Amino acid sequence: MKSITPFIKSEAGLIGVALVYLVLAAGCTFAPNYAKPEVQTPAVFKEPALEQGKPAGDWQTAAPRDDALRGKWWEIFGDTNLNAFEERVAVSNQTVAAASAHFLAARAVVQQARSQYFPTVTASPAVTRARVASLQTQSSPVTLNEYMLPLDASWELDFWGRIRNTVQANSFEVQATLADLENVRLTVQAEAAADYFQLRVLDAQTQLLEAAVRAYQESLALTQVRHETGIASDQDVAQAETQVNTTRAQATDLGIQRAQLEHALATLLGQPASLFSLATNPLAAKPVKIPSGLPSQLLERRPDVAAAERRVAEANAQIGVARAAYFPALTLSGAVGYQSSALGGLVSGPNLVWSVGASLAETLFDAGKRKAVTEQVRANYQGTVANYRQTVLTAFQEVEDNLATLRILAQELQQQDAAVASSQRYLTLANDRYRLGIDSYLNVITAQTTLLSNQRTAMNLRMQQMTASVQLIKALGGGWDVAQGAKMARP
């Protein structure tokens, strides 16, 4: 009993030291205290007119029920087909699926890092049969069996915070990849909405051109009758025929753009273009007032801004990981098991073997490697700060761009609608004067061309207005917010 007392005392001392290390390790870290990088945030947007509810043409026609975008932002347009497409995009788009897989992989990395908090236990049962010579007795070699049933454990104490900072950095990356996922989802949903509205405007333009062809055919028939009676010349008939054929060709040409937009929608929906078709239906959705809120709220509503900020925090934690490499690593190890030359009675008290120990590892010379790694992670941190600030600046730019676009388009549409009305009056007068024989048919063709051009321009402006509305929603972050993302990112 006396022979093992010193060992018991030393074992108790080792356990006591380990417990002291654990207590100290709970608050030891070399990562700098993190603070969100400061960015210049204006008090209000430069384009406040639409937000304040000032008249701006059709812009005011359908205000949402709340003062902020929520969840399914596309529903504010009131188009059931668009609603169905957006729901499908969220689950079927392959770019979204890839981003989702990336997010799940990031969560698994956190679990992998957290496993380092606990000991690693391995079991390695073994059976050995060996023939050995007996050197002492000079007798014949003997054959021996050895059976082993050991359990080995090792545990690196996180005395300097390397493991904690690694887990923290990986957790920040999870939040960043979730924000990336939401940004990808928002991007493809905005692209689907923009393509859908463009396709519907093409349907409206096709309808307009087909109506123009019918009107021009009536004018051609009238001109042919007048030619047969000797009132109109053959030149007038040729001009009328040219007008009909040219407009019909323009209507046919729109089919190329429509087919391409239909194929783009199919790809966004995650299905082959050959299996997707969309019935013709002119644009019915109207512009809506989109609540832009305050510039400070933009930092909480843009997933790309949130992702950039979380990567700043991740880079900050990596500094702690790099600095911990300057200090020794303390590892506790132990083994327990059974060892015997006979299988019978292997698991018994006399065959029990065990060992405990501790090791301290410190790099004494690395030719500046740790210093270089630390400088690298500090530089990476500064780079993520710059990326974050640039992302914020880009966010403000995109919001201002689309607010300005919508404000100017509202004014331009009022002017263009006035041009359409005056063109219609011009055509009416030209037809009357032609029937009375005052002017030639060339004046009628000029008036028809002017009216059709102005009508198509008005439709293109409305398409730009709808697209800018979608882009403004995207620039504002859709219906996403940072608090929601933090909850979803918890592994």
DRENDO-1510 file (C-alpha; in Angstrom, 1 decimal, always signed):
<recs>
REC; n; res; u; v; w
REC; 1; MET; +0.0; +0.0; +0.0 .
REC; 2; LYS; +2.9; +2.3; +0.8 .
REC; 3; SER; +4.3; +1.7; -2.7 .
REC; 4; ILE; +1.3; +3.2; -4.4 .
REC; 5; THR; +0.7; +6.2; -2.1 .
REC; 6; PRO; +3.1; +8.5; -3.9 .
REC; 7; PHE; +1.5; +7.7; -7.2 .
REC; 8; ILE; -2.0; +8.5; -5.8 .
REC; 9; LYS; -0.7; +11.8; -4.5 .
REC; 10; SER; +0.8; +12.7; -7.8 .
REC; 11; GLU; -2.4; +11.6; -9.6 .
REC; 12; ALA; -4.5; +13.9; -7.3 .
REC; 13; GLY; -2.1; +16.7; -8.0 .
REC; 14; LEU; -2.4; +16.2; -11.7 .
REC; 15; ILE; -6.2; +16.2; -11.5 .
REC; 16; GLY; -6.1; +19.4; -9.4 .
REC; 17; VAL; -3.9; +21.1; -12.0 .
REC; 18; ALA; -6.3; +20.1; -14.7 .
REC; 19; LEU; -9.2; +21.5; -12.8 .
REC; 20; VAL; -7.3; +24.8; -12.3 .
REC; 21; TYR; -6.6; +24.9; -16.1 .
REC; 22; LEU; -10.3; +24.3; -16.9 .
REC; 23; VAL; -11.4; +27.2; -14.6 .
REC; 24; LEU; -8.8; +29.6; -16.1 .
REC; 25; ALA; -9.5; +28.5; -19.6 .
REC; 26; ALA; -13.2; +29.6; -19.3 .
REC; 27; GLY; -12.2; +33.2; -19.6 .
REC; 28; CYS; -9.0; +33.2; -21.5 .
REC; 29; THR; -9.1; +34.3; -25.1 .
REC; 30; PHE; -6.8; +36.3; -27.4 .
REC; 31; ALA; -9.4; +37.5; -29.9 .
REC; 32; PRO; -9.8; +41.3; -29.9 .
REC; 33; ASN; -13.1; +42.6; -28.5 .
REC; 34; TYR; -15.4; +42.7; -31.4 .
REC; 35; ALA; -17.4; +45.8; -32.4 .
REC; 36; LYS; -19.4; +46.2; -35.6 .
REC; 37; PRO; -17.4; +48.5; -38.0 .
REC; 38; GLU; -18.6; +52.0; -38.2 .
REC; 39; VAL; -20.1; +53.2; -41.4 .
REC; 40; GLN; -21.5; +56.5; -42.5 .
REC; 41; THR; -25.3; +56.3; -42.5 .
REC; 42; PRO; -27.4; +59.2; -43.8 .
REC; 43; ALA; -30.4; +60.3; -41.8 .
REC; 44; VAL; -32.8; +60.1; -44.8 .
REC; 45; PHE; -32.6; +58.9; -48.3 .
REC; 46; LYS; -31.9; +61.5; -51.0 .
REC; 47; GLU; -35.1; +60.6; -52.8 .
REC; 48; PRO; -37.8; +61.1; -50.2 .
REC; 49; ALA; -40.7; +62.3; -52.3 .
REC; 50; LEU; -42.3; +58.9; -52.9 .
REC; 51; GLU; -41.9; +57.8; -49.3 .
REC; 52; GLN; -43.6; +61.0; -48.1 .
REC; 53; GLY; -46.6; +60.2; -50.2 .
REC; 54; LYS; -46.3; +63.1; -52.6 .
REC; 55; PRO; -48.2; +62.7; -55.9 .
REC; 56; ALA; -46.2; +60.9; -58.5 .
REC; 57; GLY; -48.5; +59.7; -61.2 .
REC; 58; ASP; -49.4; +56.0; -61.0 .
REC; 59; TRP; -46.8; +55.4; -58.3 .
REC; 60; GLN; -49.4; +55.9; -55.6 .
REC; 61; THR; -52.0; +53.4; -56.8 .
REC; 62; ALA; -51.6; +50.5; -54.4 .
REC; 63; ALA; -50.0; +51.2; -51.0 .
REC; 64; PRO; -49.3; +48.1; -48.8 .
REC; 65; ARG; -50.9; +47.7; -45.4 .
REC; 66; ASP; -47.8; +48.0; -43.4 .
REC; 67; ASP; -44.9; +50.5; -43.2 .
REC; 68; ALA; -42.3; +47.8; -43.9 .
REC; 69; LEU; -41.8; +44.9; -46.3 .
REC; 70; ARG; -42.7; +41.6; -44.8 .
REC; 71; GLY; -42.1; +38.0; -45.9 .
REC; 72; LYS; -43.7; +37.4; -49.3 .
REC; 73; TRP; -43.0; +40.8; -50.8 .
REC; 74; TRP; -44.2; +39.8; -54.3 .
REC; 75; GLU; -47.8; +39.6; -53.1 .
REC; 76; ILE; -48.1; +43.4; -53.0 .
REC; 77; PHE; -48.3; +43.3; -56.8 .
REC; 78; GLY; -51.6; +41.2; -56.6 .
REC; 79; ASP; -50.7; +38.8; -59.4 .
REC; 80; THR; -51.6; +35.2; -58.6 .
REC; 81; ASN; -49.4; +33.7; -61.4 .
REC; 82; LEU; -46.4; +35.6; -60.0 .
REC; 83; ASN; -47.2; +34.4; -56.5 .
REC; 84; ALA; -47.2; +30.8; -57.7 .
REC; 85; PHE; -43.9; +31.3; -59.5 .
REC; 86; GLU; -42.2; +32.8; -56.5 .
REC; 87; GLU; -43.2; +30.0; -54.3 .
REC; 88; ARG; -41.7; +27.5; -56.7 .
REC; 89; VAL; -38.5; +29.5; -57.1 .
REC; 90; ALA; -37.9; +29.3; -53.4 .
REC; 91; VAL; -37.8; +25.5; -53.4 .
REC; 92; SER; -37.0; +24.4; -57.0 .
REC; 93; ASN; -34.2; +26.8; -58.1 .
REC; 94; GLN; -30.9; +25.0; -58.3 .
REC; 95; THR; -28.8; +28.0; -57.3 .
REC; 96; VAL; -30.9; +28.3; -54.2 .
REC; 97; ALA; -30.4; +24.6; -53.6 .
REC; 98; ALA; -26.7; +24.9; -53.9 .
REC; 99; ALA; -26.6; +27.9; -51.4 .
REC; 100; SER; -28.8; +25.8; -49.0 .
REC; 101; ALA; -26.3; +22.9; -49.1 .
REC; 102; HIS; -23.5; +25.3; -48.4 .
REC; 103; PHE; -25.4; +26.6; -45.4 .
REC; 104; LEU; -25.9; +23.0; -44.1 .
REC; 105; ALA; -22.2; +22.3; -44.6 .
REC; 106; ALA; -21.3; +25.4; -42.6 .
REC; 107; ARG; -23.5; +24.2; -39.7 .
REC; 108; ALA; -21.8; +20.8; -39.7 .
REC; 109; VAL; -18.4; +22.5; -39.5 .
REC; 110; VAL; -19.5; +24.2; -36.2 .
REC; 111; GLN; -20.5; +20.8; -34.8 .
REC; 112; GLN; -17.1; +19.5; -35.9 .
REC; 113; ALA; -15.3; +22.3; -34.1 .
REC; 114; ARG; -17.4; +21.9; -30.9 .
REC; 115; SER; -16.3; +18.3; -30.6 .
REC; 116; GLN; -12.9; +19.5; -29.6 .
REC; 117; TYR; -14.3; +20.7; -26.3 .
REC; 118; PHE; -14.6; +17.0; -25.2 .
REC; 119; PRO; -12.1; +14.2; -24.9 .
REC; 120; THR; -11.5; +11.8; -27.8 .
REC; 121; VAL; -11.9; +8.2; -26.8 .
REC; 122; THR; -10.8; +5.3; -29.0 .
REC; 123; ALA; -11.0; +1.6; -28.6 .
REC; 124; SER; -8.5; -0.7; -30.3 .
REC; 125; PRO; -8.9; -4.4; -29.3 .
REC; 126; ALA; -6.0; -6.6; -30.4 .
REC; 127; VAL; -5.0; -10.2; -30.5 .
REC; 128; THR; -1.3; -11.1; -31.1 .
REC; 129; ARG; +0.3; -14.5; -31.4 .
REC; 130; ALA; +4.1; -14.5; -31.5 .
REC; 131; ARG; +6.9; -17.0; -31.5 .
REC; 132; VAL; +9.8; -15.8; -29.4 .
REC; 133; ALA; +13.2; -17.3; -28.4 .
REC; 134; SER; +14.1; -17.9; -24.8 .
REC; 135; LEU; +17.6; -16.3; -24.5 .
REC; 136; GLN; +18.1; -17.0; -20.8 .
REC; 137; THR; +17.5; -20.8; -20.7 .
REC; 138; GLN; +18.8; -21.5; -24.3 .
REC; 139; SER; +15.6; -23.6; -24.7 .
REC; 140; SER; +13.5; -23.9; -27.8 .
REC; 141; PRO; +11.5; -20.9; -28.9 .
REC; 142; VAL; +8.0; -20.6; -27.4 .
REC; 143; THR; +4.7; -19.4; -28.9 .
REC; 144; LEU; +2.8; -16.8; -26.9 .
REC; 145; ASN; -0.7; -15.3; -27.2 .
REC; 146; GLU; -1.6; -11.7; -26.1 .
REC; 147; TYR; -5.1; -10.4; -25.8 .
REC; 148; MET; -5.7; -6.6; -25.3 .
REC; 149; LEU; -8.9; -4.7; -24.7 .
REC; 150; PRO; -7.8; -1.0; -24.3 .
REC; 151; LEU; -9.6; +2.3; -24.2 .
REC; 152; ASP; -7.5; +5.4; -24.9 .
REC; 153; ALA; -8.5; +9.0; -24.3 .
REC; 154; SER; -6.9; +12.3; -25.1 .
REC; 155; TRP; -8.1; +15.8; -24.3 .
REC; 156; GLU; -6.6; +19.1; -25.3 .
REC; 157; LEU; -7.4; +21.8; -22.7 .
REC; 158; ASP; -8.5; +25.0; -24.4 .
REC; 159; PHE; -6.3; +27.1; -22.1 .
REC; 160; TRP; -5.7; +29.9; -24.6 .
REC; 161; GLY; -9.1; +30.0; -26.3 .
REC; 162; ARG; -8.0; +28.4; -29.6 .
REC; 163; ILE; -11.0; +26.0; -29.7 .
REC; 164; ARG; -13.5; +28.6; -28.5 .
REC; 165; ASN; -12.4; +31.1; -31.1 .
REC; 166; THR; -12.5; +28.5; -33.8 .
REC; 167; VAL; -16.1; +27.5; -32.8 .
REC; 168; GLN; -17.1; +31.2; -32.7 .
REC; 169; ALA; -15.5; +31.9; -36.1 .
REC; 170; ASN; -17.4; +28.9; -37.6 .
REC; 171; SER; -20.6; +30.1; -36.0 .
REC; 172; PHE; -20.2; +33.5; -37.5 .
REC; 173; GLU; -19.7; +31.8; -40.9 .
REC; 174; VAL; -22.9; +29.9; -40.4 .
REC; 175; GLN; -24.8; +33.2; -40.0 .
REC; 176; ALA; -23.0; +34.6; -43.0 .
REC; 177; THR; -23.8; +31.6; -45.2 .
REC; 178; LEU; -27.5; +31.8; -44.1 .
REC; 179; ALA; -27.5; +35.5; -45.2 .
REC; 180; ASP; -25.8; +34.4; -48.5 .
REC; 181; LEU; -28.6; +31.9; -48.9 .
REC; 182; GLU; -31.3; +34.5; -48.3 .
REC; 183; ASN; -29.5; +36.9; -50.7 .
REC; 184; VAL; -29.4; +34.2; -53.4 .
REC; 185; ARG; -33.1; +33.5; -52.8 .
REC; 186; LEU; -34.0; +37.2; -53.0 .
REC; 187; THR; -31.9; +37.6; -56.1 .
REC; 188; VAL; -33.5; +34.8; -58.1 .
REC; 189; GLN; -37.0; +35.8; -56.9 .
REC; 190; ALA; -36.4; +39.4; -58.0 .
REC; 191; GLU; -35.1; +38.1; -61.3 .
REC; 192; ALA; -38.2; +35.9; -61.7 .
REC; 193; ALA; -40.5; +38.9; -61.0 .
REC; 194; ALA; -38.6; +41.1; -63.4 .
REC; 195; ASP; -38.7; +38.5; -66.2 .
REC; 196; TYR; -42.4; +37.8; -65.5 .
REC; 197; PHE; -43.3; +41.5; -65.8 .
REC; 198; GLN; -41.2; +41.9; -69.0 .
REC; 199; LEU; -42.9; +39.0; -70.5 .
REC; 200; ARG; -46.4; +40.4; -69.7 .
REC; 201; VAL; -45.4; +43.7; -71.2 .
REC; 202; LEU; -44.4; +41.9; -74.4 .
REC; 203; ASP; -47.8; +40.3; -74.4 .
REC; 204; ALA; -49.4; +43.7; -74.1 .
REC; 205; GLN; -47.2; +45.1; -76.9 .
REC; 206; THR; -48.1; +42.1; -79.1 .
REC; 207; GLN; -51.7; +42.8; -78.4 .
REC; 208; LEU; -51.2; +46.4; -79.3 .
REC; 209; LEU; -49.4; +45.6; -82.5 .
REC; 210; GLU; -52.1; +43.1; -83.5 .
REC; 211; ALA; -54.8; +45.7; -82.9 .
REC; 212; ALA; -52.7; +48.1; -85.0 .
REC; 213; VAL; -52.5; +45.6; -87.8 .
REC; 214; ARG; -56.3; +45.2; -87.8 .
REC; 215; ALA; -56.7; +49.0; -87.9 .
REC; 216; TYR; -54.2; +49.3; -90.7 .
REC; 217; GLN; -56.0; +46.6; -92.7 .
REC; 218; GLU; -59.2; +48.6; -92.4 .
REC; 219; SER; -57.3; +51.6; -93.7 .
REC; 220; LEU; -55.9; +49.5; -96.5 .
REC; 221; ALA; -59.3; +48.3; -97.5 .
REC; 222; LEU; -60.6; +51.9; -97.5 .
REC; 223; THR; -57.7; +52.9; -99.6 .
REC; 224; GLN; -58.2; +50.1; -102.1 .
REC; 225; VAL; -61.9; +51.2; -102.5 .
REC; 226; ARG; -60.9; +54.8; -103.1 .
REC; 227; HIS; -58.3; +53.6; -105.6 .
REC; 228; GLU; -60.9; +51.6; -107.5 .
REC; 229; THR; -63.1; +54.7; -107.6 .
REC; 230; GLY; -60.2; +56.8; -108.9 .
REC; 231; ILE; -60.0; +58.9; -105.7 .
REC; 232; ALA; -56.7; +57.4; -104.4 .
REC; 233; SER; -53.6; +56.5; -106.3 .
REC; 234; ASP; -51.9; +53.2; -106.5 .
REC; 235; GLN; -49.1; +54.7; -104.4 .
REC; 236; ASP; -51.5; +55.2; -101.5 .
REC; 237; VAL; -52.4; +51.5; -101.7 .
REC; 238; ALA; -48.7; +50.5; -101.7 .
REC; 239; GLN; -48.0; +52.7; -98.7 .
REC; 240; ALA; -51.0; +51.1; -96.8 .
REC; 241; GLU; -49.8; +47.6; -97.7 .
REC; 242; THR; -46.3; +48.5; -96.5 .
REC; 243; GLN; -47.7; +49.8; -93.2 .
REC; 244; VAL; -49.6; +46.6; -92.6 .
REC; 245; ASN; -46.7; +44.2; -93.4 .
REC; 246; THR; -44.2; +46.2; -91.4 .
REC; 247; THR; -46.4; +46.2; -88.3 .
REC; 248; ARG; -47.2; +42.5; -88.6 .
REC; 249; ALA; -43.4; +41.8; -88.8 .
REC; 250; GLN; -42.9; +43.9; -85.6 .
REC; 251; ALA; -45.5; +41.8; -83.8 .
REC; 252; THR; -43.8; +38.6; -85.0 .
REC; 253; ASP; -40.4; +39.8; -83.9 .
REC; 254; LEU; -41.6; +40.2; -80.3 .
REC; 255; GLY; -42.0; +36.4; -80.2 .
REC; 256; ILE; -38.2; +36.0; -80.0 .
REC; 257; GLN; -37.9; +38.0; -76.8 .
REC; 258; ARG; -41.0; +36.4; -75.3 .
REC; 259; ALA; -39.6; +32.9; -75.9 .
REC; 260; GLN; -36.3; +33.8; -74.3 .
REC; 261; LEU; -38.0; +35.2; -71.2 .
REC; 262; GLU; -40.2; +32.1; -71.0 .
REC; 263; HIS; -37.1; +29.9; -71.1 .
REC; 264; ALA; -35.4; +32.1; -68.5 .
REC; 265; LEU; -38.4; +31.6; -66.2 .
REC; 266; ALA; -38.3; +27.9; -66.7 .
REC; 267; THR; -34.7; +27.8; -65.6 .
REC; 268; LEU; -35.4; +29.9; -62.6 .
REC; 269; LEU; -38.2; +27.5; -61.7 .
REC; 270; GLY; -35.8; +24.6; -61.9 .
REC; 271; GLN; -37.3; +22.8; -64.9 .
REC; 272; PRO; -36.3; +22.3; -68.5 .
REC; 273; ALA; -37.4; +25.1; -70.9 .
REC; 274; SER; -38.9; +22.5; -73.2 .
REC; 275; LEU; -41.5; +21.5; -70.6 .
REC; 276; PHE; -42.6; +25.0; -69.6 .
REC; 277; SER; -45.0; +27.4; -71.3 .
REC; 278; LEU; -46.9; +30.4; -70.2 .
REC; 279; ALA; -50.2; +31.5; -71.7 .
REC; 280; THR; -50.4; +34.9; -73.2 .
REC; 281; ASN; -51.8; +37.5; -70.9 .
REC; 282; PRO; -51.1; +41.3; -71.0 .
REC; 283; LEU; -49.7; +43.0; -68.0 .
REC; 284; ALA; -52.3; +43.6; -65.3 .
REC; 285; ALA; -50.3; +44.5; -62.3 .
REC; 286; LYS; -49.9; +48.1; -61.3 .
REC; 287; PRO; -47.1; +50.0; -59.7 .
REC; 288; VAL; -47.2; +50.0; -55.9 .
REC; 289; LYS; -45.8; +52.3; -53.2 .
REC; 290; ILE; -42.9; +50.5; -51.6 .
REC; 291; PRO; -41.9; +51.6; -48.1 .
REC; 292; SER; -38.2; +52.3; -48.1 .
REC; 293; GLY; -38.0; +53.2; -44.4 .
REC; 294; LEU; -34.9; +54.8; -42.9 .
REC; 295; PRO; -31.3; +54.4; -44.1 .
REC; 296; SER; -30.3; +52.9; -40.8 .
REC; 297; GLN; -32.9; +50.2; -41.2 .
REC; 298; LEU; -31.3; +49.1; -44.4 .
REC; 299; LEU; -28.3; +47.6; -42.6 .
REC; 300; GLU; -30.8; +45.2; -40.8 .
REC; 301; ARG; -32.8; +44.3; -43.9 .
REC; 302; ARG; -30.1; +43.5; -46.5 .
REC; 303; PRO; -28.9; +39.9; -46.3 .
REC; 304; ASP; -25.7; +40.7; -48.2 .
REC; 305; VAL; -24.9; +43.5; -45.7 .
REC; 306; ALA; -25.5; +41.0; -42.8 .
REC; 307; ALA; -23.3; +38.4; -44.5 .
REC; 308; ALA; -20.4; +40.9; -44.9 .
REC; 309; GLU; -20.7; +42.0; -41.2 .
REC; 310; ARG; -20.7; +38.5; -39.9 .
REC; 311; ARG; -17.6; +37.7; -41.9 .
REC; 312; VAL; -15.9; +40.7; -40.2 .
REC; 313; ALA; -16.8; +39.0; -36.8 .
REC; 314; GLU; -15.5; +35.7; -38.1 .
REC; 315; ALA; -12.2; +37.3; -39.1 .
REC; 316; ASN; -11.9; +38.9; -35.7 .
REC; 317; ALA; -12.3; +35.5; -34.0 .
REC; 318; GLN; -9.6; +34.1; -36.3 .
REC; 319; ILE; -7.1; +36.6; -34.9 .
REC; 320; GLY; -7.6; +34.9; -31.5 .
REC; 321; VAL; -7.0; +31.4; -33.1 .
REC; 322; ALA; -3.7; +32.7; -34.6 .
REC; 323; ARG; -2.5; +34.4; -31.4 .
REC; 324; ALA; -3.2; +31.2; -29.4 .
REC; 325; ALA; -0.5; +29.4; -31.4 .
REC; 326; TYR; +2.2; +31.4; -29.5 .
REC; 327; PHE; +1.4; +29.5; -26.3 .
REC; 328; PRO; +1.9; +25.9; -25.3 .
REC; 329; ALA; -0.8; +23.3; -25.8 .
REC; 330; LEU; -1.7; +21.2; -22.8 .
REC; 331; THR; -3.1; +17.7; -23.5 .
REC; 332; LEU; -4.3; +15.2; -21.0 .
REC; 333; SER; -4.2; +11.5; -22.0 .
REC; 334; GLY; -5.2; +8.3; -20.3 .
REC; 335; ALA; -5.7; +4.6; -21.1 .
REC; 336; VAL; -7.5; +1.8; -19.4 .
REC; 337; GLY; -8.1; -1.8; -20.4 .
REC; 338; TYR; -7.3; -5.4; -20.0 .
REC; 339; GLN; -4.2; -7.4; -21.1 .
REC; 340; SER; -3.6; -11.1; -20.8 .
REC; 341; SER; -2.0; -14.0; -22.4 .
REC; 342; ALA; -5.2; -16.1; -22.1 .
REC; 343; LEU; -8.6; -15.2; -23.4 .
REC; 344; GLY; -10.4; -16.8; -20.5 .
REC; 345; GLY; -10.5; -14.4; -17.6 .
REC; 346; LEU; -9.3; -11.5; -19.7 .
REC; 347; VAL; -11.8; -9.1; -18.1 .
REC; 348; SER; -10.7; -9.5; -14.5 .
REC; 349; GLY; -9.0; -7.4; -11.8 .
REC; 350; PRO; -5.5; -8.8; -12.2 .
REC; 351; ASN; -5.5; -8.1; -15.9 .
REC; 352; LEU; -6.5; -4.5; -15.5 .
REC; 353; VAL; -4.0; -2.0; -16.8 .
REC; 354; TRP; -4.2; +1.8; -16.9 .
REC; 355; SER; -2.2; +4.9; -17.4 .
REC; 356; VAL; -2.7; +8.7; -17.1 .
REC; 357; GLY; -0.5; +11.5; -18.2 .
REC; 358; ALA; -0.2; +15.1; -19.4 .
REC; 359; SER; +1.9; +16.7; -22.1 .
REC; 360; LEU; +2.9; +20.2; -22.9 .
REC; 361; ALA; +3.8; +21.1; -26.4 .
REC; 362; GLU; +5.4; +24.5; -27.4 .
REC; 363; THR; +7.0; +25.6; -30.6 .
REC; 364; LEU; +10.4; +27.0; -29.8 .
REC; 365; PHE; +11.4; +28.1; -33.3 .
REC; 366; ASP; +9.4; +28.4; -36.5 .
REC; 367; ALA; +11.4; +31.1; -38.5 .
REC; 368; GLY; +8.5; +33.6; -38.1 .
REC; 369; LYS; +5.7; +31.4; -39.3 .
REC; 370; ARG; +3.3; +32.2; -36.4 .
REC; 371; LYS; +4.0; +35.9; -36.8 .
REC; 372; ALA; +3.3; +35.7; -40.5 .
REC; 373; VAL; +0.0; +33.8; -39.9 .
REC; 374; THR; -1.0; +36.4; -37.3 .
REC; 375; GLU; -0.3; +39.3; -39.7 .
REC; 376; GLN; -2.2; +37.4; -42.4 .
REC; 377; VAL; -5.4; +37.1; -40.3 .
REC; 378; ARG; -5.1; +40.7; -39.2 .
REC; 379; ALA; -4.9; +41.8; -42.9 .
REC; 380; ASN; -7.8; +39.5; -43.7 .
REC; 381; TYR; -9.8; +41.3; -40.9 .
REC; 382; GLN; -9.1; +44.7; -42.4 .
REC; 383; GLY; -10.1; +43.4; -45.8 .
REC; 384; THR; -13.5; +42.1; -44.5 .
REC; 385; VAL; -14.1; +45.5; -42.9 .
REC; 386; ALA; -13.5; +47.2; -46.2 .
REC; 387; ASN; -15.8; +44.7; -47.9 .
REC; 388; TYR; -18.5; +45.4; -45.4 .
REC; 389; ARG; -18.3; +49.1; -45.8 .
REC; 390; GLN; -18.3; +48.8; -49.6 .
REC; 391; THR; -21.4; +46.5; -49.4 .
REC; 392; VAL; -23.1; +49.2; -47.3 .
REC; 393; LEU; -22.2; +51.9; -49.8 .
REC; 394; THR; -23.5; +49.8; -52.7 .
REC; 395; ALA; -26.7; +49.1; -50.8 .
REC; 396; PHE; -27.4; +52.9; -50.4 .
REC; 397; GLN; -26.5; +53.4; -54.0 .
REC; 398; GLU; -29.0; +50.8; -55.2 .
REC; 399; VAL; -31.8; +52.2; -53.1 .
REC; 400; GLU; -31.2; +55.7; -54.3 .
REC; 401; ASP; -30.8; +54.6; -57.9 .
REC; 402; ASN; -34.2; +52.8; -57.9 .
REC; 403; LEU; -36.0; +55.6; -56.0 .
REC; 404; ALA; -34.7; +58.1; -58.5 .
REC; 405; THR; -35.6; +55.9; -61.4 .
REC; 406; LEU; -39.2; +55.5; -60.1 .
REC; 407; ARG; -39.6; +59.2; -59.4 .
REC; 408; ILE; -38.4; +60.2; -62.9 .
REC; 409; LEU; -40.3; +57.4; -64.6 .
REC; 410; ALA; -43.5; +58.6; -62.9 .
REC; 411; GLN; -43.0; +62.1; -64.4 .
REC; 412; GLU; -42.0; +60.7; -67.8 .
REC; 413; LEU; -45.0; +58.5; -67.9 .
REC; 414; GLN; -47.3; +61.4; -67.4 .
REC; 415; GLN; -45.6; +63.2; -70.3 .
REC; 416; GLN; -45.7; +60.1; -72.4 .
REC; 417; ASP; -49.4; +59.5; -71.8 .
REC; 418; ALA; -50.0; +63.1; -72.9 .
REC; 419; ALA; -48.0; +62.4; -76.1 .
REC; 420; VAL; -50.1; +59.3; -76.7 .
REC; 421; ALA; -53.3; +61.4; -76.4 .
REC; 422; SER; -52.0; +64.1; -78.8 .
REC; 423; SER; -50.9; +61.4; -81.2 .
REC; 424; GLN; -54.4; +59.9; -81.2 .
REC; 425; ARG; -55.9; +63.3; -81.9 .
REC; 426; TYR; -53.3; +63.8; -84.7 .
REC; 427; LEU; -54.4; +60.4; -86.3 .
REC; 428; THR; -58.0; +61.3; -86.1 .
REC; 429; LEU; -57.4; +64.6; -87.9 .
REC; 430; ALA; -55.2; +63.0; -90.5 .
REC; 431; ASN; -57.9; +60.4; -91.3 .
REC; 432; ASP; -60.6; +63.1; -91.6 .
REC; 433; ARG; -58.5; +65.2; -93.9 .
REC; 434; TYR; -57.6; +62.2; -96.0 .
REC; 435; ARG; -61.3; +61.2; -96.4 .
REC; 436; LEU; -62.1; +64.8; -97.4 .
REC; 437; GLY; -59.3; +64.7; -100.0 .
REC; 438; ILE; -57.4; +67.5; -98.4 .
REC; 439; ASP; -54.2; +65.6; -97.6 .
REC; 440; SER; -52.4; +62.6; -99.0 .
REC; 441; TYR; -52.3; +59.2; -97.4 .
REC; 442; LEU; -48.7; +59.8; -96.4 .
REC; 443; ASN; -50.0; +62.0; -93.6 .
REC; 444; VAL; -52.2; +59.2; -92.3 .
REC; 445; ILE; -49.2; +56.8; -92.3 .
REC; 446; THR; -47.1; +59.3; -90.4 .
REC; 447; ALA; -49.8; +59.8; -87.8 .
REC; 448; GLN; -50.3; +56.0; -87.4 .
REC; 449; THR; -46.6; +55.5; -87.0 .
REC; 450; THR; -46.3; +58.3; -84.5 .
REC; 451; LEU; -49.2; +56.9; -82.4 .
REC; 452; LEU; -47.9; +53.4; -82.4 .
REC; 453; SER; -44.4; +54.5; -81.5 .
REC; 454; ASN; -45.7; +56.6; -78.6 .
REC; 455; GLN; -47.9; +53.7; -77.3 .
REC; 456; ARG; -45.0; +51.3; -77.4 .
REC; 457; THR; -42.8; +53.8; -75.6 .
REC; 458; ALA; -45.4; +54.2; -72.9 .
REC; 459; MET; -45.5; +50.4; -72.4 .
REC; 460; ASN; -41.7; +50.2; -72.2 .
REC; 461; LEU; -41.8; +52.9; -69.6 .
REC; 462; ARG; -44.3; +50.9; -67.6 .
REC; 463; MET; -42.1; +47.8; -67.9 .
REC; 464; GLN; -39.2; +49.8; -66.6 .
REC; 465; GLN; -41.4; +51.0; -63.8 .
REC; 466; MET; -42.3; +47.5; -62.7 .
REC; 467; THR; -38.7; +46.3; -63.1 .
REC; 468; ALA; -37.5; +49.2; -61.0 .
REC; 469; SER; -40.1; +48.4; -58.4 .
REC; 470; VAL; -38.8; +44.9; -58.1 .
REC; 471; GLN; -35.2; +46.1; -58.0 .
REC; 472; LEU; -36.1; +48.6; -55.2 .
REC; 473; ILE; -37.6; +45.8; -53.2 .
REC; 474; LYS; -34.5; +43.7; -53.7 .
REC; 475; ALA; -32.3; +46.7; -52.8 .
REC; 476; LEU; -34.3; +47.1; -49.5 .
REC; 477; GLY; -33.7; +43.4; -48.6 .
REC; 478; GLY; -37.1; +42.0; -49.5 .
REC; 479; GLY; -38.8; +40.8; -46.3 .
REC; 480; TRP; -35.7; +39.6; -44.5 .
REC; 481; ASP; -34.3; +40.9; -41.2 .
REC; 482; VAL; -31.1; +40.2; -39.2 .
REC; 483; ALA; -33.0; +38.9; -36.1 .
REC; 484; GLN; -34.8; +36.3; -38.1 .
REC; 485; GLY; -31.6; +35.2; -39.7 .
REC; 486; ALA; -29.8; +34.8; -36.3 .
REC; 487; LYS; -32.5; +32.5; -35.1 .
REC; 488; MET; -32.4; +30.3; -38.2 .
REC; 489; ALA; -28.6; +30.1; -38.1 .
REC; 490; ARG; -28.4; +28.3; -34.7 .
REC; 491; PRO; -26.9; +24.9; -35.3 .
</recs>
